[in-house]
Amino acid sequence: MNANVPVVQQLNTFILPKGFRGRSALMVQLWWLVQATLFACSPQFMFGWRRWLLSLFGAKIGRAVLLRPSVKVTYPWKVCIGDFAWIGDDVVLYSLGEIEIGEHAVISQRSYLCAASHDYSQADFPIVAKKITIGAQAWLATDVFVAPGVTIGRGAVVGARSSVFANMPEGMICYGTPAKAVKPRIS
């Protein structure tokens, strides 16, 4: 190591906060096993089965939610999805923190909702969870990244391949990297 370069990160000092996962390590592993088999291998049309599996592990899932079999959920007990929401192929709900998705919201394919990060200013690189909220009737188009702590307003649209690092207002079309509100959804 170069003596002139300050130490900014020492991962050997990282400690996962007690209770951070919200369930025991055994329950986490059991969920990951169920997700990789019973959830992921279920036929496309078995939306009720996947809703039931998530609910069994503590997720709050509304009526008629459509979840594709390729959806990945880290900790289901930190997820709440409202009635009639759609969660598309290869969506990742990285639910180290809470994720709340409103009714009639759409999270399109390959989108990534990341509800935690690390504090890079501290050498022990502590993990920090921040709730993500997707408002009712919002639509995240394909391949959208949503950062920890972000709220997408009711009825907002976030364009394809956008990266959202700040709250987006309700009823607006937003896009870009970083995403910005551009115009009203309904003129």
Secondary structure by P-SEA (a helix, b strand, c coil): ccccccccccccccccccccccccaaaaaaaaaaaacccccccccaaaaaaaaaaaacccccccccccccccccccccbbbccbbbbccccccccccbbbbcccccccccbbbbccccccccccbbbbbbbbbbccccccccbbbbccbbbbccbbbbccbbbbccccccccccccccccccccccc
